[in-house]
Amino acid sequence: MDNIAVVILNWNGSEFLKGFLPTVIAYSRDDARIYVADNGSTDNSMETLEKEFPEIAVIKLNKNYGFALGYNLALQQIDAKYFMLLNSDVEVTENWLKPLASFLDTNEDFVACQPKLLSYHDRNKFEYAGAAGGFIDKLGYPFCRGRMFMNIEEDKGQYDDDCEIFWASGACMFIRSEKFHEVDGFDPDFFAHMEEIDLCWRLKNKGYKIGYCHNSTIYHIGGGTLPKTSWRKTYYNIRNNEVMLYKNLPPRQIALIMPVRFVLDIISSFKFFIDGGVKDFWAVIRAHFSFYRHFRKNKNKRKNITQSNVSCSYSKPIVFKYYLQHKKLFSQLNKKDFTANS
């Protein structure tokens, strides 16, 4: 068994592999075994790996299974104590793995953690998909220390502390392999987007903790598979968020929260329409139809959830704080509004 397996899921990312694998190898080979799981790429990814990176272990999947199922299938073939799930569009830094391993080694009640995620293109700013650790509000909207909706903070050392968070970014998630398999990994029906938040929520429903380790830093491009302007991203985000809420909320909260989210989603769809985003408008509508069409299947995924408020969830609606009270920074939120450890 390896101690750490760095696993990069690749789909048509030959240029990312050429650009970022050398640094991953240089800064990881003494601490981990490196794998690339190829999701049925149709570009020259396999040729790139064979010719330029023969030392990398390659797992070949026969088609594009998406982020969620692709990782599940790949990780079933890897024997390691820790999995480091790393996006192909990430630049790692020297000594990036040891602080993460040390964090979990010394905090046995934590099962996963993430490093500080900074923007590859604007290196003084946090990166959207994780920043300094993820949280979720009362209505299921995710946000981060360092990123509230589209407002992204400059890194001034304001989050240079290790702490518990609600979710760790799938762009760079360090997780105990045993716990990943205990909850059956990612939900394969998500395909892409929010699968890491759903995974962390399921782990928290079992009483485990998720952490942020500030002594490790990576730089993330983001949007390598689906750009932020893609209507498919809108579709997956809306659909998967609804499924995630339904799967993880206790029964008495579903009837209160999901109707409100439905109304807010419809409002956002009309805003898309008014702003010229007709495809995004229909993406929201399609996402809701998909949720109801697969309602029975999602109902079967629900577990016996007894915790009404897991740690580090935000008890207020962040959308109202942001748009009505103009609270654009994480530091402007009241710490008392976050649920503490039970």
Secondary structure, DSSP 8 states (H G I E B T S, - for coil): -EEEEEEEEESS-HHHHHHHHHHHHHHHTTT-EEEEEEES--SSHHHHHHHH-TTSEEEEESS--HHHHHHHHHHTT--EEEEEEE-TTEEE-TT-HHHHHHHHHH-TTEEEEEEEEEESSSTTBB-TTTTT-EEE-TTS-EEETTEETTEE-B-SSTT-S-EEESB--TTEEEEEHHHHHHTTSS-GGG-SSSHHHHHHHHHHHTT-EEEEEEEEEEEE---SSS-TT-HHHHHHHHHHHHHHHHHHS-HHHHHHHHHHHHHHHHHHHHHHHHTT-HHHHHHHHHHHHHHHHTHHHHHHH------SS-TTBBSS-HHHHHHTS---SGGGS-GGGB----
